[in-house]
Amino acid sequence: MSGHRRTGADAAPTFRSALHHRDFRLLLLGHGAGTVAQLMMTLAVGIEALDRTSSSVWVSVTVALGFVPYVISSGYAGVLADRWSRSVCWSSRSPAEPSVPWSPAPDCCWAGRSRC
């Protein structure tokens, strides 16, 4: 292409053009907030492990164990995603998500208790 800029229907989509869609901006904002929250939780668990044990080894073990579910489930999730439609995969994933905030660790944090 010699200096010709594509416009209209033949123009390649850009990241900036994607930001013009409200739903995509909300998705991007939600993903960013979720990522920050997950990193804060990892940090909080590490700090709590250090506070309870005063051992950097247990901090490392605790943080490393936080990644085990991803390591174990990612291979199986890929196989399942290839076998079934996207809607089946999403519907089977959603019922477990509401139970996460009711686990004992976040409850202790929200209640302001230092020991549970």
BELSULCOR-V861918 format. One line per field, one symbol per residue. ss: DSSP state (@ for helix, = for strand, . for the rest). burial: # if it has 16 or more other ideal C-beta (glycine too) atoms within 10 Angstrom, else .. A space follows every 10 residues. Layout:
BEGIN
ss->???
burial->???
END
This chain:
BEGIN
ss->.......@@@ ....@@@@.. .@@@@@@@@@ @@@@@@@@@@ @@@@@@@@@@ @@@..@@@@@ @@@@@..@@@ @@@@@@@@@@ @@@..@@@@@ @@@@@@@..@ @@.@@@@@@@ @.....
burial->.......... .......... .......... .......... ....##.##. ........#. .#........ .......... .......... .......... .......... ......
END
